[in-house]
Amino acid sequence: MALVGRRDGRNFGYGRQLSYAGPQALKDLFGSGHYGTVKAHSDRWQAFVLWCRSEDGPGFNDARQINRQTLLDYAGHLRLQVDQGELAIATAQNRLSSVNRTLAALRGDQYVKVPSPSKTLRMRRTSVRLSVPQGQDREQVKRIVAVLCEHQIPRAAAIAQLARATGMRLREAILADLPQLQREAESFGRVNIQDGTKGGRSGASAPRWITVDDHIRDALRFAEKVSPDGSRNLLAPNESYLDFQRGIVRPARHILHQHNLKGFHELRATYACERYEQIIHHLAPINGGRCYQLDRHLDQQARVQISYELGHGRIDVVSAYIGGRT
């Protein structure tokens, strides 16, 4: 049996760590069989644990603290990822279902659950940006980059520069093939963002070319400079993505918060607003622009291009970065 303490103890007796407790309870529930099922539920449970520990989560490390509101908050987080094109609806439903199953295994009852993950996740929610993106002032970003370097985490500084200059997601900035991007910048004056992209959106079937400017050149040069020896990206050859998240990204987030930047993703929204203005010479809606009222075709043109550059499949997602059609 995997139960390591009293059933009424921390994590219902399954140990001190939420990440350990869930898989152990599942092994107890399914016995020695159903290895694939246990593995699938455990992997999805770990995604929930990462959210719990993140800046957006509740900070719990004990399953006894989890209530139905916690699960609804997590459903909201998953719904936002779906709205932003980061996650497929089926994946979100599976994650929520696995949290239900794992929590039932931990508790020994089904008193805390989301009754219908599919209905919960299909509820419409607003995905229109309502606040001006932080980091639009390049001097602010430069100061943050300097502070990150002072704290001996220059690779986090490289992520900030890449996100601000190219609109890369966090994962894309970490896994970007830097020598390849440098060659493309020199040969074509454009870079094609492919590594670390959302599943299924890479290669010839999903090109994502972005025109290079001096900011992108500087960001690429800096990233290559701080890239570990023997690596083509920001990960060291013997370093896992999860290790990088824990050792580099997590401490960097505290510094971002101290300098009025909610996170690296905020710089992606800043990039989108800047591109909107560059493409059609109107301010983004969230910055007070009213292009949609003046010329809806022009507004649509900008949204289509920004959706392409951000690596999204739907242009309505762009509202989460630049504001709605008002």
URQUIQUI-V188505 format. One record per residue. N is the residue number from 1. RES is the residue in one small letter. SS is DSSP state (a for helix, b for strand, c for the rest). OMEGA is omega as a letter, one per 30 degrees, with the letter a starting at -180 (* if undefined). NEAR is the number of other C-alpha atoms within 10 Angstrom. Layout:
N | RES | SS | OMEGA | NEAR
N | RES | SS | OMEGA | NEAR
This chain:
1 | m | c | a | 8
2 | a | c | a | 14
3 | l | c | a | 16
4 | v | c | a | 16
5 | g | c | l | 14
6 | r | c | a | 12
7 | r | c | l | 14
8 | d | c | l | 11
9 | g | c | a | 14
10 | r | a | a | 20
11 | n | a | l | 28
12 | f | a | l | 22
13 | g | a | a | 19
14 | y | c | l | 25
15 | g | c | a | 20
16 | r | c | a | 17
17 | q | c | l | 15
18 | l | a | a | 21
19 | s | a | l | 20
20 | y | a | a | 16
21 | a | a | a | 27
22 | g | a | l | 28
23 | p | a | l | 24
24 | q | a | l | 21
25 | a | a | l | 27
26 | l | a | l | 22
27 | k | a | l | 20
28 | d | a | a | 15
29 | l | a | a | 17
30 | f | a | l | 13
31 | g | c | a | 12
32 | s | c | a | 9
33 | g | c | l | 10
34 | h | c | a | 10
35 | y | a | a | 11
36 | g | a | l | 9
37 | t | a | l | 14
38 | v | a | a | 23
39 | k | a | a | 14
40 | a | a | l | 14
41 | h | a | a | 22
42 | s | a | l | 25
43 | d | a | a | 17
44 | r | a | l | 19
45 | w | a | l | 26
46 | q | a | l | 18
47 | a | a | l | 13
48 | f | a | a | 22
49 | v | a | l | 21
50 | l | a | l | 14
51 | w | a | l | 18
52 | c | a | a | 19
53 | r | a | a | 13
54 | s | c | a | 14
55 | e | c | l | 14
56 | d | c | a | 11
57 | g | c | a | 16
58 | p | c | l | 15
59 | g | c | a | 14
60 | f | c | l | 17
61 | n | c | a | 18
62 | d | c | a | 18
63 | a | a | l | 21
64 | r | a | l | 15
65 | q | a | a | 12
66 | i | c | l | 17
67 | n | c | a | 13
68 | r | a | l | 13
69 | q | a | l | 12
70 | t | a | a | 18
71 | l | a | l | 19
72 | l | a | l | 17
73 | d | a | l | 14
74 | y | a | l | 21
75 | a | a | l | 20
76 | g | a | l | 16
77 | h | a | l | 17
78 | l | a | a | 24
79 | r | a | l | 25
80 | l | a | l | 18
81 | q | a | l | 16
82 | v | a | a | 20
83 | d | a | a | 22
84 | q | c | l | 20
85 | g | c | a | 17
86 | e | c | a | 17
87 | l | c | l | 16
88 | a | c | a | 16
89 | i | a | l | 18
90 | a | a | l | 11
91 | t | a | l | 13
92 | a | a | l | 21
93 | q | a | l | 21
94 | n | a | l | 16
95 | r | a | a | 25
96 | l | a | l | 27
97 | s | a | a | 21
98 | s | a | l | 22
99 | v | a | l | 25
100 | n | a | a | 21
101 | r | a | a | 19
102 | t | a | l | 24
103 | l | a | l | 25
104 | a | a | l | 19
105 | a | a | l | 22
106 | l | a | a | 25
107 | r | a | a | 18
108 | g | c | l | 13
109 | d | c | a | 11
110 | q | c | a | 14
111 | y | c | a | 11
112 | v | c | l | 16
113 | k | c | l | 22
114 | v | c | a | 21
115 | p | c | a | 12
116 | s | c | a | 12
117 | p | a | a | 20
118 | s | a | l | 16
119 | k | a | a | 10
120 | t | a | a | 16
121 | l | a | l | 22
122 | r | a | l | 12
123 | m | c | a | 9
124 | r | c | l | 9
125 | r | c | a | 11
126 | t | c | l | 10
127 | s | c | l | 20
128 | v | c | a | 18
129 | r | c | a | 17
130 | l | c | l | 15
131 | s | c | a | 12
132 | v | c | a | 19
133 | p | c | l | 24
134 | q | c | l | 19
135 | g | c | l | 25
136 | q | c | l | 17
137 | d | c | a | 10
138 | r | a | l | 12
139 | e | a | l | 10
140 | q | a | a | 15
141 | v | a | l | 21
142 | k | a | l | 15
143 | r | a | l | 12
144 | i | a | l | 24
145 | v | a | l | 23
146 | a | a | a | 15
147 | v | a | l | 18
148 | l | a | l | 23
149 | c | a | l | 15
150 | e | a | l | 10
151 | h | c | l | 12
152 | q | c | l | 12
153 | i | c | a | 19
154 | p | a | l | 23
155 | r | a | l | 28
156 | a | a | l | 28
157 | a | a | l | 26
158 | a | a | l | 27
159 | i | a | a | 27
160 | a | a | a | 30
161 | q | a | l | 28
162 | l | a | l | 29
163 | a | a | a | 25
164 | r | a | a | 27
165 | a | a | a | 24
166 | t | a | a | 26
167 | g | c | l | 28
168 | m | c | l | 27
169 | r | c | l | 22
170 | l | a | a | 23
171 | r | a | l | 15
172 | e | a | l | 20
173 | a | a | a | 27
174 | i | a | a | 26
175 | l | a | a | 17
176 | a | c | l | 25
177 | d | c | a | 19
178 | l | a | l | 22
179 | p | a | l | 15
180 | q | a | l | 14
181 | l | a | l | 18
182 | q | a | l | 19
183 | r | a | l | 13
184 | e | a | a | 16
185 | a | a | a | 20
186 | e | a | a | 12
187 | s | a | a | 10
188 | f | a | a | 11
189 | g | c | l | 15
190 | r | b | l | 19
191 | v | b | a | 22
192 | n | b | a | 19
193 | i | c | a | 26
194 | q | c | a | 21
195 | d | c | l | 18
196 | g | c | a | 18
197 | t | c | l | 20
198 | k | c | a | 17
199 | g | c | l | 9
200 | g | c | a | 8
201 | r | c | l | 17
202 | s | c | l | 17
203 | g | a | a | 12
204 | a | a | a | 8
205 | s | a | a | 8
206 | a | a | l | 16
207 | p | c | a | 16
208 | r | c | a | 20
209 | w | b | l | 17
210 | i | b | a | 18
211 | t | b | a | 13
212 | v | c | l | 17
213 | d | c | a | 13
214 | d | a | l | 9
215 | h | a | l | 14
216 | i | a | l | 22
217 | r | a | l | 18
218 | d | a | a | 15
219 | a | a | l | 21
220 | l | a | l | 23
221 | r | a | a | 16
222 | f | a | a | 18
223 | a | a | l | 25
224 | e | a | l | 21
225 | k | a | a | 15
226 | v | a | l | 16
227 | s | c | a | 20
228 | p | c | l | 15
229 | d | c | l | 13
230 | g | c | a | 10
231 | s | c | l | 15
232 | r | c | a | 17
233 | n | c | a | 24
234 | l | c | l | 27
235 | l | c | l | 20
236 | a | c | a | 15
237 | p | c | a | 12
238 | n | c | a | 8
239 | e | c | l | 10
240 | s | c | l | 10
241 | y | a | a | 14
242 | l | a | l | 10
243 | d | a | l | 12
244 | f | a | l | 17
245 | q | a | a | 15
246 | r | a | a | 11
247 | g | a | a | 12
248 | i | a | a | 18
249 | v | a | a | 21
250 | r | a | l | 14
251 | p | a | l | 15
252 | a | a | a | 25
253 | r | a | l | 19
254 | h | a | l | 14
255 | i | a | l | 18
256 | l | a | a | 19
257 | h | a | l | 11
258 | q | a | a | 11
259 | h | c | l | 15
260 | n | c | l | 12
261 | l | c | a | 20
262 | k | c | a | 18
263 | g | c | a | 20
264 | f | a | a | 25
265 | h | a | l | 19
266 | e | a | l | 21
267 | l | a | l | 30
268 | r | a | l | 26
269 | a | a | l | 27
270 | t | a | l | 24
271 | y | a | a | 24
272 | a | a | l | 28
273 | c | a | l | 25
274 | e | a | l | 20
275 | r | a | l | 23
276 | y | a | a | 23
277 | e | a | l | 16
278 | q | a | a | 13
279 | i | a | a | 15
280 | i | a | l | 14
281 | h | c | l | 14
282 | h | c | l | 21
283 | l | c | l | 18
284 | a | c | a | 29
285 | p | a | a | 24
286 | i | a | l | 22
287 | n | a | l | 15
288 | g | c | l | 12
289 | g | c | a | 19
290 | r | c | a | 17
291 | c | a | a | 20
292 | y | a | l | 17
293 | q | a | a | 10
294 | l | a | a | 10
295 | d | c | a | 10
296 | r | a | l | 13
297 | h | a | l | 11
298 | l | a | l | 15
299 | d | a | l | 21
300 | q | a | l | 16
301 | q | a | l | 14
302 | a | a | a | 23
303 | r | a | l | 23
304 | v | a | a | 16
305 | q | a | a | 17
306 | i | a | l | 25
307 | s | a | l | 20
308 | y | a | a | 19
309 | e | a | l | 22
310 | l | a | l | 23
311 | g | c | l | 24
312 | h | c | l | 20
313 | g | c | a | 14
314 | r | c | a | 14
315 | i | a | a | 16
316 | d | a | l | 18
317 | v | a | a | 22
318 | v | a | l | 28
319 | s | a | l | 23
320 | a | a | a | 20
321 | y | a | a | 29
322 | i | a | a | 30
323 | g | c | a | 24
324 | g | c | l | 18
325 | r | c | a | 18
326 | t | c | * | 12
